[in-house]
Amino acid sequence: MLSQWEYFLQNLGIWVGSFTQFSPTGEELENIPSRLSIETLNNNNQAAKLTLQRQNSQDLVLEFDNFSRSLLFFENGSFCQGSMQFSPVSEFGAEFCFVHQNRRLRLVQLFNTNNNLQKLTLIREYREGTELNESPKLTVDALLGKWEGEAVTMYPDLREPSIYPTKMQLEIDLSGKLVQNYSFANNPPFTSSATINGSIINFDNNPQNPIQVLMLPDGASATFPVKVQLNQPLFLETGWLIKSDLRQRMIRSYSNKGEWVSLTLVTERKVD
């Protein structure tokens, strides 16, 4: 298995794009053009430099030769960095990044000290010299059908990842609700349902801990608890519909003690 540093190297290059902030209900608040350079500093690629330029902001320059324990990379360069521990007295959140050919899609979910989502930042990037080829805004119709794929779950202690198959079917029932049937590994499938309100999907299976999905531009989606609850397990998820029949999802999971326990990347294709 390659090292985390070797996975990181998939992100080298110059990435042109924008930082777009959204309210918790999906309203666009601002859009700032950006240019990000990620380069190695020596011949053996064991140190790196990151330079972020954003319109009307001072450049951010970072040099590093190792990673925070809160950060994990997958083999294709995709990664997630976020809070190690949920605490009701501090900000909580995570940044998700997908890498696919000459595109990157990043999403930051940030919660306030009232345990509610404060804002989302969607970062759409493409390698300098290539085309953006942005996907349309995500819709429910684009998600309907049968999806099959593979999940890779990594752990903060860097033990051997878990790899297992996944199946999901999404359909609209006679009442107009979205119904999701999902199974992974050898576990029995489970069903959940949701109401659809424009670009917002509200899963209502657990009224004590409702989950919301926000559909965003470029095929992106953000899944998060409406309010983070103490003493209950929780997860944050970001999805990217890369093509009409190819989607990736990344899930950052926490225990009922608020401890970060795993990070999962699901790659799934529409089969029907």
Secondary structure, DSSP 8 states (H G I E B T S, - for coil): ---HHHHHGGG-EEEEEEEEEE-TTS-EEEEEEEEEEEEESSTT---EEEEEEETTS--EEEEESS--TTEEE-TTS-EEEE-SB--TTS-EEEEEEEEETTEEEEEEEEE-TTSBEEEEEEEEEEETTS---------HHHH-EEEEEEEEEE-TT----EEEEEEEEEEE-TTS-EEEEEEETTS--EEEEEEEETTEEEE-S-TTS-EEEEE-STTEEEEEESB--TTS-EEEEEEEEEETTEEEEEEEEE-TTSBEEEEEEEEEEE--
